[in-house]
Amino acid sequence: MGGVPTIAGRPPIACQNCANAKTGCDKKVPCTRCAEKNLQCEARFARRSSKAAIRAAQANAAHLAQSPQQVQPPPPRGTNLPFMDASQAAGVKVEVNGSPSAIEVAIPGGCDEEGPQLSMGDFPSPHTQEGNLDEYTHLANNFSVPDSAYQDLIMWPSFPMDIDPFPNALSLTATDVSMPIYSGLSTVSVPSELLAGSSPRGSIHTPGTSIMSGEFDNASTPVEFAMAIPTANSIPEFEVVIAAEGAWNLARCNPPTFTGNCPRTAIVHLECLEQKSKQEGTWSSLENYLQRANRDASDTTSVVPLTPDTRDRMLAITQSFLHKALEVHRGGHNGYPKRGYSGHGDFNFIVLPPSRILEHFLRSYVRSLSVYYPLVAAGCVDPNEMLRNNQASTLLVLLMIAQGAAAMPLAEARYLSAGLIETCRISLFDIVEKHVELSADPTALRCALLFLVLGAWSGDKWLMDIAMGQRGMYISMLKHSGMLEPQPLVVPELNGSTSTELQWRAWVQRETQNRLVYNYVMLDQELALFHDTAPLFAITDLRCPLPGPEVLWKSTNSGQWFTAMQSLHNCAANVNPQLLSTPSATPSLYELFQDFLHDSLLRRQSNLSPQQLRLILHPLQALVCHSRQMGSCFSEVFGTRHTSGCSVAKASILHRLEEAQALLQKWHDTTINHSKANPSCPITRCNLVLYHLISLNAVTDFPEIERLARREGFGGLSWELPLRHGRCIFQRHKAIFHCGQVYRLLRLMPNDCRPAWWSVAMYRATMILWTDSISRTDPNLQVDNHDTIGIGSSFAVRIDQLAADDQVLHNYMWGGGGVPVLMGLDGAAVALDKPGDLLSYAVKNIDSCFSSRIGDGIKRKLVSLGNTWSMEVMGGSPVGSSVC
């Protein structure tokens, strides 16, 4: 065998054959493996010099950049070097904003074959490990195409092969880094203990091989996952997640990053879950949180405690699910080296949190999601009963846990949630593929519903894309299951031979299917609204009965259900069921919408529920969406109230849009009348937020607003902004009114009981006001008198504090004067003519609530938007300058 050559001090790395095979290499020429297999060995060398050369070059660069009196000694081993953000290094046009100081990243440390056994530190304590930089820098020189055997629902791309993970690392100074204005954002290095023992593929510091492919000589090598902490309430985030935010399928206000340039994130979440299971005290912070949390005693009744047998069964099945997911993402039999179980850490296992923490997650699911997607019978989750059935039931419990964990503002809960979501996604698809009959199974479809909710609002680019891509598949499965078809009227035999218990269970089974259908309808509406697409359900397809009264659904036994049924039908036990009047039966959404169009809802007024009112918004949103899509096809400005001189087609579309607005107003009046009995109902508030967002789509063109924010077709000239304003906002006074109501209603919602999309709703309202603000910086902007009401007035109209029926707000809407303003969390007024202050207002409001991955991403996007546009155009203070 030959010796180990060197080139200009650059150490040898694995040969090309071993790198492609993802196996170990002794780095000889030829290496032992190539010699045994009679292969032509092609030696490779690290891209950069050794760490000693790096330190020497860094010291020399510092010496040249400073005066002799300011020369500092080179940093000790393991200290942080000034380093440009990884997403910028990867060529991704996503600004990860930080403090005015240089962004830092920890130098990854080397370790032996087994890897150091490190204890988990407190987040986000920044420290690094000493080690050999060359073991990681050489990876950028090796781009390996993922193995062809890799099977997944989407072939996720890798980083470009020309990426240098350490650009200008030898001479980069703090002044060389182009920093954003927002001083409230800071970037820190995350200790390698976070994922001790993780493979190099899980780090963004290996972009040459991405997260899925490339050399894998040491499966236990710890890596540094650099994370950014925007504010005090935010949770440390993986760089790969931040780098992929530019390719989100919504909130696209910044220059986009296309899928081909996005890093893979799924393996990061899976390996994070896997490696945290090997650490002691992983769930201690969750236990401390539960000790500090003060929950009502009644909250504990929503979940049946886990038995030891149930926990053991759940752990065993979850173990198999995780192994399947890891095998998929590591490329099957050619990806992850199979080793014996003799070495420490060789066996990959998962340890779930203690039972009381899992029960808390389930209660969090009931509290945060089942309010808006009511599918929990009797208001109680019994995991012991659910896990007695099949794998689909276990998946459902795990997805419930993931949803409950996602709603908690803790780093460990977020990591557990992301890992479980990806694990369950793969197993769900696998189960349905192997057992085709489960495509019509209510439990499997309910799992799919939960995955779509979790994935679409996860804040992870790939989960968001997969959820939006697979919603059509699961909706098709639901349609073909026959659950949407009309059903015969079923009246219980109040005095018959069939036992009450059997009748109750049959009713619950049928009601569960009906509720499942309309939960899909509500999700379809939300996804279509926030992604600016048409809903997938047609109103003519929805012929199954609407969900029944809540008093029946929440009955805990057959006796309660029987009593409630008697009360609803206003009959005694000895009345012939055939004499019961049919109008009391629950109609379908198709029939209910017909009644709404014909102004005949009064005959069902006493039976209308907030959920039924919410479902009426689905066809109304479809009507607005189709009208807006048709209107966008006209080259001239669309939305003007004057139809004289326009084409017949445009006049017809404008007329349809006005009809849709009239129907929306009628829905609003009906909802307000029904909400007087329970004004603090969370479903009603959610309904009103959706109503105002749909109404905003009728008076604005949100895709055009985001195109302006990305400067697409914008030359930077002041005269262009008024023209773009007319294409973005058609009726300014209505747009301002609806945006203010969105803010007001969202702030009224409790922090732990907000819809998963609430931060995206705030983003949409903010972008509309921001567009109006920057477009009005031109003093030559000419608008009609109605759009300039309030100019020169002496009093402020707090649009985010006043209810829709408030007289002051009503007077402003119809020319009574006043200057519209927002009220910040500190009570200070925020003027609508300062775009930077509007963005800061939204960032602060999102930051005031529980941290979520999608909310943190929205904040970064708004901050990046504010720093992209020049302060001459923006006006006001820097974005987020006063954010903690």
N, C-alpha and C positions, 0 to 999 in steps of 0.2 A: 504494500500500500504506500501511496505517496504521503508526503508530509502535509502540513497545513500551511499553505502559503498566505501571504498578506499582500495587500496593495495599499501603499501610502498610509499605513497604519490602520486600515479598515479591516476589522476582524472578519473571518469567514462565517457564513451562515449556511443553512441547509441548501443542498444542491437543488437544481430545478426539478428533477424527478421526485425527490422526497417531498419538496414543497407542494407539487401538484397532487401527490398521493396523501398529503396531510399526515405524514408519519415522521418518526424520528430520524435523524441523520447525524453521523459522527463527524461530519464536515471534513473528512479526508478526501484526497484526490487520487483515484476514485474512492467514493465512500464504500463502506462494507455492503450496504444494501444493493447498490448498483453493480458491484462486483459479483455478488451472488446471483443477481438476475441477469447478468451479462448486458447491462444497459450502458449507454454512453453517458458518463457522469459529467455534468456541466457545472462547474464551481460558480458560486455567487458570493458576493461580499456585501457587507453593510454599506448603506448609502453614505453614512457619515463616519467620521473618525471616532475614536474611543472617547470615553468621557473625560479622560485626562486632556486630550486635545481640545475638547469642547470647553473645559474650564479655562484652559490657557487662552483660547481665542476670545472667550467672553471677557476675561480680565483685560486682554489687549484692547477690545472694543470699548470697554469702560474707561480705560486709560486715555484713549484717543478722544472720547466724547466729553471728558471732564478736564478741568484745569488741574495742574499738579497738586494743588492743595485739596482738591476734592476727590482724588483717586481713592477708591475703596478697595480693600482686598477682595479677592474672588469669594463668592458665597460658598459656605461649607457644603459638603455632600448632603443631598436630600432636601435642600432649600428650594423654594419656588423661583422659577425664572419668569421674567416678563414674557408673555406669550399671547399672541393674537388668538381671538376666539376660534374654537375649532370649527364652527359653522362657516366662518369666513375662510379658514384654511381649506375647507372642503369645497369652496366655490359655491356654497349655498347662499343665496341672497336673503339671509335672515340675520338681522342684527340682534345679537345677544347683548343687551345693554348692561353696562356696568358703571362703577364709580369713576371719577376722573382719574384715578390711578390705573396703572396697567392691569389688565386682566391676567390672572395667574393660573398656572396649571402645575400640578405636582408631577415631578419626574417619576415615571413608573419605576418601581424597584424590582430588582432581580431576586430570585429565590432558587432553592434547590429543587430537585425533581418533585418532592412531595409538597413543597410550598410551606411557608411559615404558618403556624397556627396562631391567628391573631384574634384578639377579643374585640368586640364591637364597641366603637367609641360613640360618644354623644354627638348627634347631628347638630350643627354642621361643623364640628371641630376640625379645622384645617391642619393637617400635618401629612408628611410624606415619609416614605420608606427609602432607605439608602439602597442603591443597587446599580445595576449595569444598564445604562441608557441604551446601549447598542442592541440589547436583546429585543428592544421594541422599535428602535428607529429603522432597523433593517426591513421591517415588515412593509414599509411603504414602497420598497423596491420590488416587491413580489405581488403580482396580481394573478390570482388563480381563479379561473372560471368555476362557478359552483358545479358540483358533480351532477351529471345528468340524471342520476337516480333520485335527486332531491324532488320530493313530491309535496306540494302544498297548493292551497287554493289560489294563491297568487305567487308568481315567481318574482320575488322581491329583488330589486337591483342592488348593485354594489356601488361603492364610491368610485369616481373616475380613477383610472389607473395612473394618471399623472399627478395625483394629489401628493403634496409633501406635507406630512403631519407636523413638521417643525420648520416652517418657512422662516428664513433669516433668524434662526434661533441664536446664532452666535453674536449678532450685533443689534438685536431688537431692543430698543429702549422704550421708556414710558411715553416719550413724545412721538414715537413712531406709530403708536396705535391710534387709529381714528376712533375716538370715543364718542358715544352719544351724549346728549345734553342731560339726560335724566340722571340725576345724582342719587336718586332713591334706589337704583338697581346696583347690585354688587355681585361679583362673581368670586367664588371661593373654590378651593380644592377640597375634594371629598376624600377622606381617608380610605386607603385601600381595604380596610377591614370591612367596608360596606359589602364588597363582593370578594372576600378573600377566597382564593381557590378558583375564581372564575377563569374561564379561558380567555386568551387575548382577543378572540373574535367578538367578545361582548363589549369591547371598548371602542369608543370613537377614535382613540389614538392609534388604531390600526386600519386607517381608511384604505390603504392599498389592498387590503384583503377583505374589507368590509367586516361584517360581523359573522358572516356565514362561511367564508372560504379562506383558503390560504394555509400557511404553515401552522401546524399545531403540535409542536415538539413537546411542549410541557403543558398538560391539561390542568395543572394545579397552579399555574403562575398567576399571582394576584395582579389586578389591573386597577388603574385609577380612573374612576368615573367622575370627570369634572362636572360640577353642578352649579347652576346659577340660582341665587336667592334674590328675587326682585324686591321683596319687602319683608317686614318682620313677620307677617302672617303667611308667607309663602313657604312651600316645602321644597327642599333641594330636588333638583331635577337632573336627569341624565342629559348629557350633551346631544346624544343621538336623537332624543325626543325633541329638543329645542331646534336642532338642525333641520328636522323634518317638518316643523310647523309652517314653513313657507309653502308647503304643498298641501295644506288642508283643503278640503272640499268646501269649506265655508270660511267666513271672516277673511276674505282675500283682499285686504286693503293695501298690502305691500307687494312689491314685485314678486311674482310667483316663482317657486322652485318646482321643477317638474319631477315627476316620479323617477325618471332615470337617474337623477342626481341625489336621491334621498337615501339615507342609511336605513338599514333594517333595525327595527326596534324590538321585535317579538322575542328574539333570543335573549336580549338584555333583560326583559321582564321575567322570562322563565329562569334564567340563570341567577337573577337576583333572588327569586323565590327559593330556588334550590340551595344557593349558598347561605342564605340567611337561616335556613333550616339547620345548618351545621354549627351555628354560633350559639353560645350560651347567652341567655338574657335577651333573646331577640324580641320577645313580646313583653318585656318588662315595662316599656313606656306605655303600652296599651293597658296594662294592669294598673299603672299609676293614673292613667287618664280615667279609667272607670272608677277609681277610688275618689277622684276629684269631682266626677260628674254627678250632678244631683238630678235624678230622674224621678218622676212621679211613681208612686207605688203601683198605680194602675197600669203603668207601662210594662211591668213585668208579666202581666197576664196575656200579652200578645204572642208569647212564644212558650211552648212546652219545653221544660228543661231536657237536655240531652242525657240519655242513659249511657253508661259505659259501653254497652254492646253497640249502640248506634255510633258512638264516636269511633270505635275500633273499625266498624264496617266502613264508615265514611273515610277514615284514614287509609284503609287498604285500597279502596276504589280510587281515591284521589292520587295515591301513589302510582297506580297503573296509568291513570290519565296523564300525569306529569311525565312519566317515562315515554309515553307515546308522543307527546308534544316535543320533548327534547330530541327524540329520535327523528322526528320529521324535520326539525329545524337544523339539526346537526348533520343532515345529509344521509340518513340511513346507515347502512353497514359500512360505507366508505368514509363517513364523516368523523365520528367520535371514536377514538381508539378504545377497544374493549380491553380492560385490564382485570387482573385478579382482584379478589376482595381482601387480600392480605394486608395491603398497605393502608395507612390511615387516610381516610377521606376518599377511598376508591369507590365505595358504594354510595350512590346518589340517592338520597331519600328526602322526604318532606316531613316536616313537623308542623302540624296545624296549631294555632293558638289554643290556650286552655278552653274548656267547654263554656265557661261563663263569658269569655270574650266572644266566642262564636254565637252564643245566645244574644249577646249585645248587638252583634252585627245583624242578626236576624230581626231584632227589634228595630234597629235603625232602618232596615229595609221596609218594615211595615210602616214606620213613621214617615219615611221620606218618599217612597215610591208608590206604595199601595194606596195612598191617598188619591193619586192621580190616575193610577191604573188598578182599579179595585178588582183583584183576583184572589184575595185571601178570604176563604169562606169562614164565616163566624168570627172574623177579625182575629184569628189565631193561627199561627204556624206550628204544626206538629212535625218536626223533623224525624221523630222516631217512627211515626206512621208512614211518612213519605219514603224513608229508606228501606222499608220492607218490600217495596215493589221491584222496580227494575233500575237499570243504569240511568235511564232518562230522569227518574225521580231524584237520584243522587246528583245528577247534573243540575237539576232545578234547585236543590238545596245549596250547592256550591255557588251557583249564580246569584242566589239570594244573599249569600254571605258576601260575595264580591260587590253587590250593589250596596249593601249596608256598610261595607268597609270604604267604598268610594265616597260615601257621604260623610266620612269622618275626617277631621283636619289633622291627621297624623301621618308621618312619613311611612311608618311600618304598615299602616292600614292601606295606604295607596299602593305600596309595592305588592302587598298580598293580593289586592284587588286586581291589579294589572296582570299578575301571573296567573291568577285563577281564570280571568276572562279568556286569555289566550289558550290556556289548557282546556277549558270547556268548549271553546270554539272548535278546536280540532276534533275533540271527542264527539261533539254533537254532530258534526258533519259525517264523521266516521260511522256513528250509530245509524243515522238515517240512510247512509249509503249501503250499509250491510243489511239493514232491515227496512226494506222499502215501505212496508206497511205502517211504519212509524211516522211516515210523512203525513198521515191523517190522525195521528195520536194527539190528543189534547195536551198531554204532558210534554211531548217533544216540541209541539208548536209553542207551548208556553215558555220552554227553554229558549227557543228561537226568539221569541218576543223580548225576553230579558236580555239576551245577547245583543239584539239590535239596539235596545235602549242604552246598554252599557257601552257598546262599541261606538255608536253614533256620537255620544257625548263624552267619550273617554279622554279627548285631548291628545290621543296618539294617532298620528297620520294614517298608519296602516290599519288599525282597528276601525277608524272612521271610514276609510275607503271600503274595507271588506263589508262593514255593516250596511253601507249604502248600496253596495253591489249585490249583497245577498238578500236585501229586503224584498226585491222582486221575486226571488226564488221562493222564499218562505210565504209570501203573500199568495203566490200561485199554488203552493201546497195547501194553503188554507182554503182557497177557492175550490180546489178539486176535492177537498175532503167532504163537501156537501154541507158544511156548516152555515153557509150563507143563504141556503134555500129557505123558502117559506116553511113554517112548521104548523101542524094542526093545533087548534086551541085545546089546551089541557086544563081541565078544571078538576081539582081534587075531589075525591069522593068523601065528603064530610060525614057520610053515614053509610059507608059501604063495607064490603067484606075485606078489602085490601087494608093491610095494617098501615097506620100513620107513619111508622118508621120507614117502610118501603117507599111510600109516596114521597116522603121528605127527601130520601136519598136520590130517588129518580129526579125530583125537581132540582136538587143541587147539581146533579150531573148535567142536566140540560142547561141550567142557568150558567154553569161554568163555561160551557161551550159558547153560549150567546155573549157572555162577557168577554171571552177570549177574542171573538170576532170584532167586537167594538173597541177593545183595547188596541187591536191592530189598526182599526180605522183612525183612532186618535193619534197613534204613533205615525201613521201615514200622513196625517195632516201636519203634524209638527215637523217631520223631516222635509216635507215638500215646502213648507213655509220658510224654514231657515236656510234651505238650499236653493230657493227660488226655482223650483220645478213644479210640475203639475202633479197632483195626487194620483196614486195608482188605482185606487178604488173608484168605481163609478157609482153614483147614487142609485142607479137602477139595479145594481148587483146586490144591494144590501136589503134583502127581504126577510132575514131572520128577525125574531122579536128582539126589541131593545132590552137591556138589563132591567130586571124587576125591581120592586121597591127594596130599599136598603134594610127595612125592618125584617123582611123575609130572609135576605142574604146574611144578615148578622145573627140569625137565630142559631143558638148553640145546640139545640136538640129538637127532636120532632114535636115535643109539646109546645115549645115556644113558637115554632113555625106554624103549627096547627092553629094556635090562638091568634097569631097575627093574620093568618089567611082568613079566618072567620071575621076578624075585624075589618079587613080590607074589603071583603065581599059583602059586608053588612048582612050577615045571615047567621042563622042558628044551625046547630048540628043536624036538625031534622028536616032541613029544606032540601028539596030536590035540586041537585046540581044543574039540571037542564033549565031551571028557572032563573039561574043567575044571568045577569045582563052581560052581554059581550063587550060593551064599551070599556069595562074595567080591565080587559085584557091588554097586555103591553103591545103596542104597534111596532112595526119595523121602522127603521130610519127613513126608508123610502116613503112610507105612509105618513110619518111625522112631518117630513119636509113638504109633502103635498099639503097637509093641513096648514103649515106655515105660509106657503105661497098663497093659499086661498083664504087666509085670515080666519081660519076655523080652529085655531089652537085653544080657544076659550073652552071648548068642550073637554079638553084634556088639561086645563090649567092647573087643577088641583093635583094632577098626577105627574106634572113635569118636574124633573129633578135637575140639579146642576149638570150632571153628566149628560143628560139628554139635550140640554141646551148647548152644551159644548159640542156635541155631535152634529148639531145643525150647522155649526160653523164649517164643517168639512165641505159640503157642496157649495156654500157661499165662497169659500176660499178658492175652490176650483173655478167658479165663475169669474172671480176677479183675476185669477192667474191667466186664464185663457184670453180674457179681454186685454190684459196688459201685454201678453205675448203678441197678440195680433196688432196692437197699437204700436209696438216697437218696430214693426216692419215699415212704418211710414218714415220717410227721410226727414220730413219737417218735424218741428217740435210737436209732440203729442201731449194732450191733456188740457189744452185750452178750452175754456167754457164756451167759446164762440164757434159755432158750427157753420156759419154762413160762409159760403165760398169754398168749403172743403169738399172732398170727394164723397160720394154716397157711401162707400165702404168705411171711410173714416168716421163719418157722421153716425153710421150704424154702430160702430164699435164704441164711440163715445157715449151713445145712448145706452148701450148695454152696460157700460161701466157706471153710468149714473144710476141705472136700475139696481146694480149690485150694491152701490153705496146706500141707496134707499132701503134695500133689504137688510143691510148691515145695521142701519139705524133702527129699523123695526126690531131686529134681534136685540139690540142694546136696550131699547125701551122695555121689552119683555123681560130681559134678564134683571134689569134694575127693579122692576116690580116684584119679581120673585125673590130678589136678594134682601128685600126689606125685612123679612122675617129672620134672616141670619146674615147680617152684613159682613161678618168676619169669616165666612165660609172660605176655606182655602181653594176649593174647586172653582167657586165663583170668581175669586180674584184671578186665578189662572185663566179662566174663560175670558175675563175682561182684558187681560194682557194680550191674549191671542187676538181678540177682536180689534184692539188698537193697532196691532202689528199688521193684520190683514187690511185695515183701513189705510195704514201707511202705504201699503202696496198699491192702493187705488189712487194715491195722490203723489207718489214718487216712483222712480225707477231705480231700485236699489242696485242691480248689476251695473247700471251706468254710473252710480255713485262710487262704487268700488273701482270702476275703470278710471274715473277721474282721480281717485286717491292714488292709484298706481301710476298716474301721469300718462296713461295710454292715450295717444292722440292729443296730448296737451303740450304746447310749445313753450309754456311759461310766460306768455304775454298776458297782460292784465285784461285786455279786451276779450280774451277767450273765456274767462271765467263767467261773465254774465250769460254768454251763449250756452255754456255747459250747465249753468244753473237752470235754465229753462228746460233742458233735456233731462235733468235729474229730479227737480221738484216742480210739480205742476201747480199746486195750491199751497202756498207757503203757510198761511194762517192755520189751515187744517193740519198740516204736517207738524207744526210746532205744538199744537194742542195735543195731538196723539202721542208725540214723543214725551211730553210732560206727564201724561197719564201713565205711560209705560214705566217711567221712573217712579212715580208715586206708588203704583201698585206693587212694584217689585220691592220697594223699601218697606212696605207694610207686611211683607211675608216674613215669617220667622226664619232665622238663619238655617235651622236644621230641617226645614220643611219647604224648601223651594224647589221648583222643577229643575231638572238637570240642565235645562237650556237657558236658565235665567240670565247668565252672564252674556250669552249670545244675543238675547233680547235687548239687553242694555247696550251692547255693541251696535246693534242696528239703529237704535234711537240716537245714539251718539254720532254715528256716521252721518245721519241725515242732518242733524243740527250743525255738525262740523262743515259739511258741504255748503249749507246755507251761509255759514259764517264766512268761509274763505271766499265764496262767490260774491259776497257783499263788501269786500274790501275795496272794490273799485267804486269810486265816488260817482262815476258816470252811469252806473247801473240804473236803467229805467224800468220801473214797474208800475202797475196800476195802483190807484189810491188804496184799494182794499188791502193790498199786500204791504202797504207802508203804515198801517195803523199803529199807533203807539210811538211813532217817531216824534220826539220833542215833548212827550208827556212827562208828568212830574211824579208819577207813582209807579211802583213795580208790581207786576203780576207774576206771582210765584207759581209757575205752571206745573211744577212737580210737587206742590203742596196742596193745591186746591182740587176738590172733587170735580168731576165732569159737570155736575149740575150747579156748581157754585156761581152766584150771580156776577161776581167780579170777573171770573173767567168767561162767563157768557157775554158780558159786556165787551170784553176785549175781542172775542171772536167776531162780534158783529159791529165793530167800529166804535166802541165806547171809550177807547183810549187805554193807555197804560203801556209800559215797557216790559216785555216778557223776560224773566230771569229764572235761574235755577238757584236752589238753596243748597250750599255745601254742607258737609257733615259738621263743620264748625259753625254753621249758622250764617256764614258770609254769603252774600249774593254773588252769583256767577253770571256775568253778562254773556249774551248769546252772540256778541260780535267779536269775541276773543277765542279763536279756535283752539289755541293751546290750553286755555283754561277749561274748555269743554272736555278735552281729552283727559286732563288731570282730574276733572270731576268724575268721569267714568272710572278711571283707574282707582281712585280712592273709594268709590262705592263698591267696586268689585272686591277690593282688598279688605273692606270692612266686614265682609261675610266670611264664612268658612272657606278655606283654601281648597281648590280643586284643580286638577291638571288642565282642564279646558279653560277655567277662569284665569289661571296664571298665564296660559298661552295668549288669551285675549289681552291681558294687560301688556304683555311684551309686544304684541302687534300694535296696540294703540301708541305705546311709547315710541316704537320704531317709526310709526307713521308721523308722529309729531316732530321727530328729529329729521325725517326725510325732507319735509317741507321747510323752506327757509323761514326764518323768523320775520323777515320783511313781509311775507304773505300771511304768516300765522298771526302775529300780534300776540299780546298777552305774555304771561310768564312761561318759562320752559316747561315742557310736559313733565308732570310728576315732580316738579322741583320742591314741592312741599310735602311729598308723600313720605311717610316714615320709611 
